[in-house]
Amino acid sequence: MKLRHAVLVTITILAAAAPAVPAAGAAGARATCGVRSDRQLICGNDAPVKLWAGWKGKPSPVGFRDNLLSNPSVFKCWARGTPHAGENDIWYYAQGDTYGKWGWLGANNVHTKDDPPIGMAKCRVDAGGKP
């Protein structure tokens, strides 16, 4: 009985002294975001999410294009568009994983600290909505 009590006390002391492990999720993903030397962003996101053709003069959630399944993902560039649930109007352009089609994703689905990140390429968008 004394041995069992001693083991439980030792386990309790070790558990209390163990360092806390940070939780995975958005905060961890933000720490892994970065703009590469080619000015593209690699960043965690809310995959799986939809990419949109989104064109009414600017990026918006219109016309499904593809699914973004990878996480983290590479984003080619950014543009201003329709305001989304993230309370800003920044949209990122990425290649989908299901059909290989390019489309737009609202910044609310990308785990950036700032939108757009400093140094990331801004999209020069044509009349059809393609950079």
SULNORMO-V801675 format. One record per helix or strand of 2 or more residues. SS is the DSSP state (a for helix, b for strand). FROM is the first residue (numbers start at 1). LEN is the number of residues. If there is no record, write none. Layout:
((SS | FROM | LEN) (SS | FROM | LEN))
This chain:
((a | 2 | 16) (a | 26 | 7) (b | 34 | 2) (b | 41 | 3) (b | 49 | 4) (b | 64 | 5) (b | 73 | 3) (b | 77 | 5) (b | 90 | 6) (b | 102 | 5) (a | 107 | 3))
